[in-house]
Amino acid sequence: MKSIAALVFPGFETLDYFGPIEMLGGFGEQTHIITVAKGRDPVPSVHGQKIVVDKTIAEKNDYDLLLIPGGVSALAAAKDQELMDWIRQVSATAERVMAVCTGSVVLGMTGVLDGRKATTNKLDFNNTVHLAPNVDWVKQARWVKDGKFFTSSGVSAGMDMALAVMADLYGMDMAERLALSSEYEWHKDPNRDPFAQLAGLI
């Protein structure tokens, strides 16, 4: 069973977190989701509900997979050097590293995506990608895979990315069954991104 560190910080985007978790949870036998935060107190999302923390960043930094959500507050969280150091440490040994929305920019700011392709939220694209200038930012992509790194566009795109990760780990049949069990219409083409044009990026 693979351990997945799902990072949260105050103001994290709800669907960035829970959407991928729905898919990454598998059928209860493949993965173990561990909610990680800097401190022990329950962490509020941008919508106000609080999530209980399983582990702090000081307690553990060796996970099989890492998920970083985004949100308006993600760039504020990126100012915390202890948190950024933890992301670097986990990313160095994890089998897969995932980031959703502005979480991709946070991941890029750690330096682990330098020279790699990645994408992020299209509505915030031009206002954020300059914060990680050494990343090869892809303007039109639902999600991007570069080696063990998976990054996705805004919010709901994280579910498509998470299913791609499950397909990568356990096969397409598993991923398709997960989508079906969630009554979710999986967008399997990573290049299918109408939001890039709507945001004026292409």
WOVEN-V326439 format. One record per backbone hydrogen bond with DSSP energy under -0.5 kcal/mol. NH is the residue of the N-H (numbers start at 1). CO is the residue of the C=O. If there is no record, write none. Layout:
# WOVEN-V326439
[[NH & CO] [NH & CO]]
This chain:
# WOVEN-V326439
[[2 & 30] [4 & 32] [5 & 3] [5 & 65] [6 & 4] [6 & 34] [7 & 5] [7 & 67] [8 & 36] [11 & 44] [12 & 9] [12 & 44] [13 & 70] [17 & 13] [17 & 14] [18 & 14] [19 & 15] [20 & 15] [21 & 17] [22 & 18] [23 & 19] [24 & 20] [25 & 21] [26 & 23] [28 & 25] [32 & 2] [34 & 4] [36 & 6] [37 & 55] [43 & 51] [45 & 49] [46 & 12] [48 & 45] [51 & 43] [53 & 40] [54 & 35] [55 & 35] [57 & 37] [59 & 56] [60 & 56] [63 & 61] [64 & 3] [65 & 3] [66 & 96] [67 & 5] [68 & 98] [69 & 7] [69 & 67] [73 & 11] [74 & 71] [77 & 73] [78 & 74] [79 & 76] [80 & 77] [81 & 79] [84 & 80] [85 & 81] [86 & 82] [87 & 83] [88 & 84] [89 & 85] [90 & 86] [91 & 87] [92 & 88] [93 & 89] [93 & 90] [94 & 90] [95 & 64] [96 & 64] [97 & 148] [98 & 66] [99 & 150] [100 & 68] [101 & 152] [101 & 153] [103 & 100] [104 & 101] [106 & 102] [107 & 103] [108 & 104] [109 & 105] [110 & 106] [110 & 107] [111 & 108] [112 & 107] [114 & 111] [115 & 134] [116 & 113] [118 & 136] [127 & 124] [128 & 124] [128 & 125] [129 & 125] [131 & 128] [132 & 129] [133 & 130] [135 & 132] [136 & 116] [137 & 135] [138 & 118] [139 & 137] [141 & 139] [142 & 190] [143 & 190] [144 & 151] [146 & 149] [149 & 146] [150 & 97] [151 & 144] [152 & 99] [153 & 142] [157 & 154] [158 & 155] [159 & 156] [160 & 156] [161 & 157] [162 & 158] [163 & 159] [164 & 160] [165 & 161] [166 & 162] [167 & 163] [168 & 164] [169 & 165] [170 & 166] [171 & 167] [175 & 171] [176 & 172] [177 & 173] [178 & 174] [179 & 175] [180 & 176] [181 & 177] [182 & 178] [183 & 180] [184 & 179] [186 & 184] [188 & 186] [190 & 188] [192 & 189] [193 & 191] [196 & 193] [197 & 193] [198 & 194] [199 & 195] [200 & 197] [201 & 196] [202 & 196]]
